[in-house]
Amino acid sequence: MSTHLDQIKELLASCSEENRRELFGLLRREFRIHAIETKLNVQAEVILEAISRASDLTLRGIRGIIAEAAFLVNVVERLNGWKNITPPGDHPYDFLLSDGSGNMRVQVKMQRQKDQQPMMANKGYKFLPPDMYVVETQRTRGGTDLKTGENTRPYKFGDFDILAVSLHPSTNDWSKFLYTVCSWLVPRPENEELLLKFQPVPNQSDENWTDDFLTCVSWLRSNQKKCIFSTDIKFLKTKKRRRKKRPR
């Protein structure tokens, strides 16, 4: 069998591109690339064509799903001694991981893009540095809590433990992530229990962000108190109140 397979490989190598494409087409009729083809009863090529026709908003959601899958394949499945115990359902985190010493709730987000380019931090808020990127730390869809009437789109401190940011927009590499501790993120000036919509992200590891998941876990378990970006919350609150009072 091995000899025949080697002979087939040699024949394929000598075939023209047109011949190889024809053979590939014959094999594709017999073999499906992914189980989603069976689930949706449609070929992968049709699914990809549909994605290529999607709006920017839809593609943004698809990129987010790809980032989650990339985190699973490139990070979670390579962690020794860790288990993925993520329960089904809608949660404020994407992954629940355990190493036997405790559970880690991980929220995966993408670097924000604007005009097909990585969005710089000062484009999110003028007080953020122009040499950093941003990640949008709120849910994709909005909503209202029926009991309290509160906006459910913003994340609260404590909704997850670690923020994993995909650096694909700036690196074109789905395996690249930066991590920080949720409690270190910047709060909203109007409500310090909520995460600021745009969080500044550096282009490489520093004292607040790491490209190693286990390093971030150790930061979290150290119970160190800090903030990834120093802001004068009282100043921002005053500035916002003045903006509201400004005559039209």
Secondary structure, DSSP 4 states (H G I P E B T S, - for coil): -HHHHHHHHHHHHHS-HHHHHHHHHHHHHH--S-HHHHHHTS-HHHHHHHHHT--HHHHHHHHHHHHHHHHHHHTGGG-TT-EE-PPSS--SSSEEEE-SS-EEEEEEEEBPEETTEEPBHHHH-TTS-TTSEEEE-B-SS--B-TTT--BSSBPBTTS-SEEEEE-HHHHS-TT-EEEEEGGGSPBPSS-TTBB-SEEEE-SS--SS-BS-HHHHHHHHHTT----SS---HHHHHHHHHHHHHS--
